[in-house]
Amino acid sequence: MKHITLGIHYPKKEHQESILDVARKVHAMAQTCEGHIDSGALLDEENDRIIMFSLWQNTESAFEASKILRPIIAEANFQDWERKPSDNMINMKRLV
């Protein structure tokens, strides 16, 4: 079964590009990982949010990729860049 991860970020206006830079780095590295299907960032202008996502062939490939991707994310200064903490959905269970 495919696996998706989502991160919803609430950037301060002056740090929107900083968050997008992290998304670009994660996307570039994710593309080199086995099982990667798609990843990127979407801008929700109406609600002033950035939604980062990654889609994987299965949970195992997402877990293995996280060993490479998490250090990139950990370097980001999200606590200073965001209006409120991000919502991270990593281990979701499909219901429908």
Buried (B, 14 or more C-beta within 10 A) or exposed (E): EEBBBBBBBBBEEEBBEBBBEBBEBBBEBBEEBEBBEEBBBEEEEEEBBBBBBBBBBEEEBBBBBBEEBEEBBEEBEBEEBBEEEBEEEEEEEEEE
